[in-house]
Amino acid sequence: NRIGSNSWSAANSKTQFISEGSFSNSLRHSAIEAVNIVKFVAYGGMFPENHDNENANAIIDDRIDSKSKDARQEESVNHTDESGSIIPFELSVNHLKLITHAPGKPPTPPLPPHASSSVPSEDFLPVVRPNEVTFRWRHRPRVGSPAADAARVKAYRIVARRFVGCDNCGSKGDGDGVLWDSDKVVLIDNEHDNDLPTSIRWPAETALDIGHMIEWRITLWDMADQPSTSSWTKFAVGPEKEDDWKGEWIVHAIDMATFHFDRKGDACEKWYMRHPLPLFRGLLPYQSLQSFLHDDDPLVSALLVVSGLGSFRATFDGVPLSPSGPVDPPFTDYSQRVSYRGFDVTNFLVGDDNVGSHVVGITVGSGWWDHRPVTGMAKPELLANGPLTVIAQLYLTTASGKVHITMPTKGSTATWQVSRGHIKESDLFTGEMIDLSTLTEMEGWDTSSKWSIAETELSPSQNHWSLPVSYITNITQRERREKLSVMANALDKSEMTTRTTRSGYLASPIGQLFPSEIPPILPMERIAPDEIHDLGSGRWLLDFGRAFSGMLHFDEGLPQPIIPHNNIYPRAHGFGDASEKQWSFITVVYGESLEMTTGDINRVLVAGLGLHDGGPRHNSEPEGAQDNAFCFPDDHDGILTQKD
């Protein structure tokens, strides 16, 4: 699926990708250096067990983390110096595990000159609601330990403490900042013979504060009463109820206006009015930050919570916060529930190198929220639909445990701004269009060096920063549910208790916010093409030899655009608007194989609609059959195509 908000291509690199005459016998080697693919799969349950590995307590590091074997062994020694026969590993909270580094993470893109030199602490931070915290873990016998000693767990102990994200702002001793200590819970002795629980809930009598980050670890005792202690891991406590959110959903004013009942135009015309896609940014002024902090009560942690519809990618001072960004949040019925992500941004706010103002940037894609309304596709009245919108706020925790909420998204306030950006078009089904000139012109838009006072006049122009407005709708949850029930023949129209809204704003209502309850989609592998073929007319076929879900990444810049003979582009590779304006452009078409009888790529079945190039092995729509379909994209030659 096309997923929106993809700005990983090294657009600013001046190195040519591959020239037409540069192929030689070392083609395969060059291809590996030139092109990588990022493969996205959920990490849970995909790896075989390996209980014979001496370092099995580092299983997660082996598969999820990119640390070297020596580094993992050193970490194991530092964190576990007991000799118990039972080793705990894979600690999780609410089934979610901290992921420090996704193994297929693409190379760091070229950052703006004034971007922060700090980096995120992890690629995924579990976030939980304060009243729903459950600890889980796995354990295995230590290799070479006596079978009788490792047969059962005799006792356990869980220790949880407040996370301190800087070296000089508080002690990290084992006894400091402890929020809960279960003490040693004996399961087996002369009076007891109990099995180890499969999970342990946080005690109800110990309250958790929203905005805090918590570290925890577990110690297990074997039957010889010898302990083994896990490494520390962490999670964050996020907002639970609507009242916990000081921020609100914000949107570009022009986009919000397209959902007003009185706005003229059909669904397709209004969809184009909402392009190019907006960028959002928020400012944390230095003076504001200092007002929360004091020498005797310094900052110890900072938690940024963000969500965006349809999809979003967050940055802090120009640095991407997670490689999962283009596919957040997970797909839900957005009118009922919307998940949010939490990011530990402490590294960006502490230390002498981080003195000054800070900027949060949010890039958005259409996702499942505002896709192209093509005839036959999932229609807006079936899926929740509205203008692209974001919500965020920042929690600052000091050494005393006090939590300050700052940078809440608000309409018509000077803290947040919105502008049209470099993504000219983004759609799950038909692909994405990036304006590299605008991307270059707006470089550093999410850093304090490029912050400017918001313009008072609205404009659809790119790099025109104005104040956002609050998301508004006159459609109620009940009205939406009843309409869907009528369409599904589950409710007779005469039984509706609501009247159809025919005034005001007709965007879908947005449901309750909740922390992400599943692992994110992360880059798990980077692969290079098996074969590269020169198809002529400036066109190259990159064959990866297998089906996958991923993103194209050019390691050494972008391919050199070539204008074909007579300006006639191969099928699906044309871009009429760019040709008329004499823009250089690169088109990437995705397919399943090369059709040898026509020399064209067999384009993928988009959304299962059967719109395919055809060939001897396929039944397909005749060419041009979709030319008159509502809101059918230009330059697709009558066949719905996934291309960028």
C-alpha positions in Angstrom: 0.0 0.0 0.0 1.1 3.5 -0.7 1.4 5.1 2.7 2.0 8.9 2.4 4.5 11.3 4.0 7.5 9.6 2.4 10.4 12.0 2.3 13.2 9.5 2.7 14.7 10.0 -0.7 18.0 11.8 -0.6 16.5 14.7 -2.6 19.3 17.1 -1.8 22.1 14.8 -2.8 24.0 16.0 -5.9 25.4 12.6 -6.8 23.9 11.1 -9.9 22.1 7.7 -9.3 23.1 5.7 -12.4 23.8 7.1 -15.8 22.8 5.3 -19.0 26.3 4.3 -19.9 27.6 3.4 -16.5 26.7 -0.3 -16.5 29.5 -2.9 -16.6 30.3 -6.4 -15.4 30.0 -5.1 -11.9 26.3 -4.3 -12.4 25.1 -6.4 -9.5 27.6 -4.9 -7.1 26.8 -1.3 -8.2 23.1 -2.1 -7.8 23.6 -3.1 -4.2 25.3 0.2 -3.5 22.9 2.3 -5.5 19.4 1.1 -4.4 17.9 -0.3 -1.2 14.4 -1.2 -0.3 13.0 -0.9 3.1 10.7 -3.8 4.1 8.0 -3.2 6.6 6.6 -6.0 8.8 5.3 -6.1 12.3 8.0 -7.5 14.6 5.9 -9.7 16.8 5.9 -13.5 16.4 8.1 -13.6 13.3 11.3 -15.1 14.7 12.0 -18.7 15.7 12.9 -19.5 19.3 16.6 -20.3 20.1 16.9 -21.6 23.6 20.3 -23.1 22.9 22.0 -19.7 22.5 24.2 -18.8 25.4 23.1 -15.2 24.9 19.4 -16.0 24.6 18.7 -13.3 27.2 19.6 -10.9 24.3 17.2 -12.5 21.8 15.4 -9.2 21.3 18.7 -7.4 20.8 19.7 -10.1 18.3 16.7 -9.6 16.1 15.3 -6.2 16.9 18.4 -4.3 17.9 21.4 -3.6 15.7 24.0 -3.8 18.5 27.0 -5.8 17.9 27.4 -9.2 19.6 30.3 -7.8 21.7 28.2 -4.9 22.8 25.3 -7.2 23.7 27.5 -9.4 25.8 29.0 -6.4 27.6 25.5 -5.1 28.3 24.5 -8.5 29.7 27.5 -8.4 32.0 26.7 -4.9 33.2 23.1 -5.5 33.9 23.2 -9.1 35.2 25.9 -10.2 37.6 24.0 -12.9 39.4 24.5 -16.6 38.7 20.9 -17.8 38.8 19.8 -20.6 36.5 16.7 -18.8 35.2 17.3 -15.7 33.0 14.4 -13.2 32.3 14.2 -11.5 28.9 11.6 -9.9 26.5 10.1 -7.6 29.1 6.9 -5.9 27.9 4.2 -3.7 29.3 0.7 -4.3 27.9 2.3 -6.7 25.3 4.4 -3.8 24.0 8.3 -3.9 24.0 10.7 -1.1 23.8 12.5 -1.1 20.4 15.7 0.8 20.4 16.7 0.4 16.8 14.8 -1.2 13.9 17.2 -3.4 11.9 16.1 -2.3 8.5 16.2 1.4 9.3 17.2 3.4 6.3 20.3 5.7 6.4 19.8 9.0 8.1 18.6 11.5 5.5 20.5 14.6 4.9 19.5 16.9 7.7 19.1 20.7 7.5 22.2 22.7 8.5 20.6 23.9 11.7 19.0 20.5 12.7 19.8 19.2 16.2 22.8 16.9 16.6 20.8 14.8 19.1 19.0 11.6 18.2 16.0 9.8 19.5 16.5 7.3 22.3 14.5 4.6 20.6 12.4 3.8 17.5 9.4 2.7 19.6 8.4 3.7 23.1 5.4 1.9 24.6 2.8 4.2 26.0 0.1 3.1 28.4 -2.8 4.7 30.2 -2.3 5.2 33.9 -4.9 2.7 35.0 -3.9 -0.1 32.6 -0.4 -1.2 33.3 0.5 -4.9 33.1 4.0 -6.4 33.2 5.0 -9.5 31.2 8.2 -11.2 30.4 9.7 -14.5 29.3 12.5 -16.6 30.9 14.8 -19.4 29.9 17.3 -21.6 31.7 20.9 -20.5 31.7 23.0 -22.8 29.4 24.8 -25.4 31.5 22.8 -24.8 34.7 21.5 -27.8 36.7 18.1 -29.0 35.4 16.7 -29.2 39.0 17.6 -25.5 39.7 16.1 -24.2 36.5 12.9 -26.3 36.7 10.7 -23.6 38.2 10.8 -20.0 39.4 10.9 -19.9 43.1 10.4 -16.2 43.6 10.3 -12.9 41.7 10.7 -9.1 42.3 9.7 -6.2 40.2 11.2 -2.7 40.7 9.9 0.4 38.9 11.4 3.8 39.1 11.0 7.2 37.5 13.1 7.6 34.3 15.9 10.1 34.4 17.0 11.0 30.9 20.1 13.0 31.6 23.4 12.3 33.4 23.7 15.3 35.6 20.1 16.1 36.6 19.5 13.3 39.1 20.9 10.1 40.5 20.3 6.8 38.7 21.1 4.6 41.7 18.9 1.5 42.2 17.1 3.0 45.2 16.5 6.5 43.8 13.1 7.5 42.4 11.5 4.1 43.1 7.8 4.3 42.5 7.0 0.6 43.3 9.0 -2.3 44.6 7.1 -5.6 44.9 9.8 -6.9 47.2 10.7 -10.6 46.9 7.5 -12.5 46.3 8.1 -16.2 47.2 6.2 -18.7 45.2 7.7 -21.9 46.5 8.8 -22.7 50.0 7.7 -25.0 52.9 4.3 -23.3 53.0 3.7 -22.4 49.3 3.8 -24.2 45.9 2.5 -21.7 43.4 3.3 -21.2 39.7 4.8 -18.0 38.4 2.0 -15.6 37.2 1.8 -15.0 33.5 1.5 -11.2 34.2 1.6 -8.7 37.1 -0.6 -5.6 37.3 0.6 -2.3 38.6 -0.8 -1.9 42.1 -3.9 0.2 42.2 -2.9 2.0 45.4 0.2 3.5 43.7 -0.9 6.2 41.3 0.9 7.0 38.1 1.2 10.5 36.8 0.5 11.2 33.1 3.6 12.4 31.3 6.0 10.4 33.4 8.4 7.8 31.9 9.0 4.7 34.0 11.9 2.2 34.0 11.4 -1.3 35.3 13.2 -4.6 35.7 12.5 -8.0 37.1 14.6 -10.4 39.2 13.9 -14.2 39.2 15.1 -16.7 41.7 15.7 -20.3 40.7 15.1 -23.4 42.9 18.5 -23.0 44.4 17.4 -19.5 45.5 19.9 -17.8 43.2 18.8 -14.6 41.4 19.1 -13.3 37.9 18.0 -9.7 37.1 17.0 -8.3 33.7 18.2 -5.1 32.1 16.1 -2.0 32.7 13.5 -1.2 30.1 11.0 1.7 30.0 7.5 2.9 29.0 5.6 6.2 29.2 2.3 7.1 30.8 0.1 9.0 28.3 -3.2 10.8 28.4 -6.3 8.7 29.0 -9.4 10.9 29.0 -10.5 13.8 26.8 -9.8 16.2 29.7 -6.2 15.0 29.7 -5.7 16.7 26.3 -4.9 20.4 26.5 -4.2 20.3 22.7 -7.0 20.1 20.1 -7.2 18.9 16.5 -5.9 21.6 14.2 -6.2 22.0 10.4 -5.3 24.3 7.5 -8.2 26.9 7.2 -8.6 26.3 3.5 -8.9 22.6 4.0 -11.5 23.0 6.7 -13.5 25.3 4.4 -13.8 22.6 1.7 -16.0 20.6 4.1 -18.5 23.4 4.7 -22.0 22.6 3.4 -22.1 25.8 1.3 -18.8 25.2 -0.4 -19.3 24.7 -4.2 -17.8 21.8 -6.1 -17.9 18.0 -6.2 -15.9 15.7 -4.0 -13.0 15.5 -6.5 -12.7 19.3 -7.0 -12.7 19.8 -3.2 -10.0 17.0 -2.9 -7.7 18.9 -5.2 -8.4 22.1 -3.3 -6.7 20.4 -0.3 -3.4 20.0 -2.2 -0.5 20.4 -1.8 -0.7 18.7 1.6 -0.1 20.8 4.7 2.9 20.8 7.0 2.4 21.7 10.7 5.0 23.1 13.1 5.0 24.2 16.7 7.5 26.4 18.6 8.8 25.9 22.2 10.4 29.3 22.9 13.5 29.3 25.1 11.9 31.7 27.6 8.9 29.5 27.9 11.1 26.4 28.5 13.1 28.2 31.2 10.0 29.4 33.0 9.3 25.7 33.9 12.8 24.9 35.0 15.0 25.9 38.0 18.5 25.0 39.1 17.1 23.1 42.1 14.5 21.3 40.0 16.0 20.5 36.5 14.3 18.7 33.6 14.7 14.9 33.8 12.4 13.8 31.0 10.3 15.1 28.1 7.4 13.1 26.5 5.9 14.3 23.2 2.5 12.8 22.3 1.3 13.2 18.7 -1.4 11.9 16.3 -2.4 12.9 12.8 -5.0 11.9 10.2 -4.6 10.3 7.8 -0.9 9.5 8.5 1.9 11.5 10.1 5.6 11.7 10.7 7.0 13.8 13.5 10.4 15.6 13.8 12.0 17.5 16.6 14.4 20.2 15.6 14.6 18.7 12.1 15.3 15.2 13.3 12.8 12.3 12.5 11.6 10.7 15.7 10.8 7.2 14.3 11.2 5.3 11.1 7.6 4.1 11.5 6.4 7.7 10.9 4.9 7.4 7.4 2.4 4.7 8.6 1.3 6.1 11.9 -1.3 5.8 13.2 -2.7 2.3 12.7 -6.0 2.0 10.7 -9.1 2.2 12.9 -12.5 3.6 12.5 -11.3 7.1 13.1 -14.8 8.3 14.0 -14.6 6.0 17.0 -11.0 5.6 18.1 -7.7 7.2 17.0 -4.3 6.0 18.4 -1.4 8.3 19.2 2.3 7.8 19.6 4.7 8.9 22.4 8.3 10.0 21.8 11.1 10.5 24.4 12.6 13.9 23.3 14.6 14.4 26.5 17.9 14.2 24.5 16.8 17.3 22.5 16.2 19.5 25.6 19.1 18.8 27.9 22.8 19.6 27.6 24.8 22.7 26.6 24.3 21.9 22.9 20.5 22.2 23.1 20.1 25.7 24.6 17.6 27.8 22.7 14.1 27.5 21.2 12.9 24.2 19.7 10.4 23.2 17.0 8.2 20.2 16.5 7.4 19.4 12.9 4.6 17.2 11.6 4.3 16.0 8.0 1.0 14.4 7.0 -0.3 12.1 4.3 -3.8 11.3 3.2 -3.8 7.7 4.4 -7.3 6.2 5.0 -8.7 9.6 6.0 -8.7 11.7 2.8 -7.9 9.4 -0.1 -8.7 10.2 -3.7 -12.5 9.7 -4.2 -12.2 7.5 -7.3 -15.3 5.6 -8.5 -15.3 2.1 -7.1 -12.8 2.9 -4.3 -13.8 3.1 -0.6 -16.0 6.2 -0.5 -15.9 9.0 2.1 -19.4 8.2 3.3 -18.2 4.6 4.2 -14.9 5.6 5.8 -14.5 8.5 8.2 -13.3 11.4 6.1 -12.1 14.9 6.8 -9.3 17.4 6.2 -5.7 16.4 7.2 -5.4 17.3 10.9 -2.9 16.8 13.8 -3.0 17.0 17.6 0.0 17.1 20.0 1.3 18.3 23.4 4.6 18.1 25.3 5.1 16.9 28.9 8.1 18.2 30.8 8.9 16.3 34.0 11.3 17.9 36.6 13.4 16.2 39.3 10.7 16.8 41.9 8.3 14.8 39.8 6.2 17.8 38.8 4.8 17.6 35.2 4.3 20.7 33.0 2.2 20.5 29.8 3.4 22.8 27.0 3.0 23.2 23.2 -0.6 22.0 23.0 -2.0 22.3 19.5 -4.5 25.1 19.3 -6.3 26.9 16.5 -5.4 30.6 16.0 -2.5 30.7 18.4 1.0 31.9 17.7 2.5 28.6 19.0 1.5 26.5 16.0 1.6 27.3 12.2 0.6 25.5 9.0 1.7 25.8 5.4 1.3 23.9 2.1 4.4 21.7 1.7 6.4 19.6 -0.7 3.8 16.7 -1.0 1.7 17.7 -4.0 -0.4 14.6 -3.8 -0.6 11.5 -1.6 -3.0 8.6 -2.0 -2.9 5.0 -0.6 -4.0 3.6 -4.0 -2.5 5.8 -6.7 0.8 6.9 -5.1 2.6 10.1 -4.1 3.9 13.2 -5.8 6.8 15.1 -4.3 8.0 18.5 -5.4 11.7 18.4 -4.8 12.1 22.1 -5.6 9.8 23.0 -2.8 11.5 20.4 -0.5 14.8 22.1 -1.2 13.4 25.6 -0.8 11.7 24.7 2.5 14.7 22.9 3.9 14.9 23.4 7.7 11.2 24.4 7.9 11.0 22.3 11.2 13.9 24.0 12.9 14.0 27.3 14.9 16.3 28.9 12.4 13.5 29.0 9.8 10.8 30.0 12.2 9.0 33.2 11.2 5.9 35.2 12.2 2.7 33.8 10.8 1.1 35.6 7.9 -2.3 37.1 8.5 -3.6 36.3 5.0 -4.5 32.8 4.0 -2.8 31.4 0.9 -2.7 28.0 -0.9 0.9 28.7 -1.7 3.8 26.5 -0.5 6.1 27.9 2.3 3.4 30.4 3.3 3.0 30.0 7.1 -0.3 31.0 8.7 -2.3 30.2 11.8 -4.2 26.9 11.8 -7.9 26.6 12.8 -9.6 24.1 15.0 -11.2 21.0 13.5 -15.0 21.6 13.3 -17.8 19.3 12.4 -21.6 19.4 12.8 -21.9 15.7 12.2 -22.5 13.8 15.5 -21.4 10.3 16.3 -25.0 9.0 16.5 -25.8 10.5 13.1 -22.8 8.8 11.5 -23.6 5.4 13.1 -27.2 5.6 12.0 -26.3 6.5 8.4 -23.9 3.5 8.2 -26.6 1.2 9.7 -29.1 2.3 7.1 -26.6 1.7 4.3 -25.9 -1.8 5.7 -29.7 -2.5 5.8 -29.3 -2.9 9.6 -31.7 0.0 10.3 -34.7 1.3 8.4 -34.4 4.9 7.4 -37.7 5.6 9.2 -36.1 4.4 12.5 -33.4 7.1 12.5 -33.4 9.3 15.5 -31.2 12.0 14.0 -31.9 14.3 11.1 -29.4 14.6 8.2 -27.2 17.6 8.7 -27.6 20.1 5.9 -25.6 23.0 7.2 -22.2 23.8 8.8 -19.2 21.5 8.5 -19.8 18.0 7.2 -16.5 16.4 8.1 -16.6 13.1 10.1 -16.4 13.3 13.9 -13.1 12.2 15.4 -13.2 9.5 18.0 -11.4 9.0 21.4 -7.6 9.2 21.5 -5.8 6.2 22.9 -2.1 5.1 23.0 -1.1 2.7 20.2 -2.0 -0.8 21.4 0.0 -2.7 18.7 3.7 -2.6 17.7 4.3 -0.1 14.9 5.2 -1.1 11.4 8.9 -0.7 11.3 11.6 -1.3 8.6 12.8 -4.9 9.3 15.1 -5.5 6.3 17.0 -3.6 3.6 17.2 -5.4 0.2 18.8 -4.6 -3.1 17.6 -5.7 -6.6 18.4 -9.1 -7.9 18.6 -7.7 -11.4 18.6 -4.3 -13.1 17.6 -4.1 -16.8 17.9 -1.1 -19.2 14.5 -0.9 -21.0 15.5 2.1 -23.0 14.0 5.6 -23.2 15.6 6.4 -19.9 13.7 3.6 -18.2 15.2 1.0 -15.8 13.6 -2.2 -14.4 14.6 -3.0 -10.8 13.7 -6.6 -10.1 13.9 -7.6 -6.4 12.9 -11.2 -7.0 10.1 -11.3 -4.4 6.9 -9.6 -3.3 7.2 -7.3 -0.3 5.7 -4.2 1.2 8.3 -1.4 1.4 9.7 1.9 0.3 12.2 2.7 -2.4 15.3 4.5 -1.2 18.1 5.9 -3.4 21.4 5.8 -1.4 23.3 8.1 -3.8 20.8 10.7 -4.8 18.1 10.3 -7.5 18.2 8.9 -11.1 19.1 11.4 -13.8 15.9 12.4 -15.7 16.1 11.6 -19.5 13.6 13.0 -22.0 12.7 10.2 -24.4 12.6 10.5 -28.2 9.8 12.7 -29.5 8.8 13.3 -25.9 6.8 10.1 -25.8 6.9 8.4 -22.5 6.4 4.7 -21.9 2.9 3.7 -20.5 2.2 5.0 -17.1 5.5 7.0 -16.9 4.2 10.3 -18.4 3.5 13.4 -16.3 1.6 15.8 -18.5 1.5 18.8 -16.2 5.3 18.6 -15.6 6.0 18.2 -19.4 3.9 21.3 -20.2 5.8 23.3 -17.6 9.2 21.8 -18.7 9.9 20.4 -15.2 12.3 17.5 -14.8 10.6 14.5 -13.2 11.2 10.9 -12.2 8.4 8.3 -12.2 8.5 5.1 -10.3 5.9 2.5 -11.3 5.3 -0.6 -9.1 4.3 -3.9 -10.5 4.7 -7.7 -10.2 6.6 -8.7 -13.4 7.8 -7.7 -16.8 5.3 -8.5 -19.6 7.6 -9.8 -22.3 5.0 -9.5 -25.1 4.6 -5.7 -24.6 7.8 -4.7 -22.8 5.6 -3.1 -20.1 5.6 -3.8 -16.4 2.5 -5.7 -15.1 1.1 -3.1 -12.7 -0.2 -4.3 -9.4 -3.9 -5.0 -8.7 -4.8 -1.7 -7.0 -7.1 -2.3 -4.0 -8.2 -5.6 -5.6 -10.3 -3.9 -8.3 -8.7 -6.0 -11.1 -7.5 -2.9 -13.1 -4.5 -4.6 -14.6 -2.3 -4.2 -17.7 -3.3 -7.6 -19.0 -1.2 -9.8 -21.1 -1.6 -13.5 -21.8 -1.8 -14.5 -18.1 -4.4 -11.9 -17.0 -8.0 -10.9 -17.6 -8.1 -7.1 -17.6 -10.1 -4.0 -18.4 -9.5 -2.8 -21.9 -7.2 0.2 -22.2 -9.1 3.4 -21.6 -12.0 1.7 -19.9 -11.5 3.9 -16.8 -11.0 7.2 -18.6 -14.4 8.5 -17.6 -14.3 7.2 -14.0 -15.0 9.9 -11.4 -11.8 11.6 -10.1 -9.6 9.1 -12.1 -6.0 10.4 -11.8 -4.2 11.9 -14.8 -1.4 10.2 -16.6 -2.5 6.7 -15.6 -3.3 5.7 -19.2 -6.7 4.3 -18.2 -5.3 1.7 -15.8 -5.3 2.6 -12.1 -1.6 2.4 -11.1 0.5 2.6 -8.0 3.3 5.0 -8.9 5.3 7.9 -7.4 
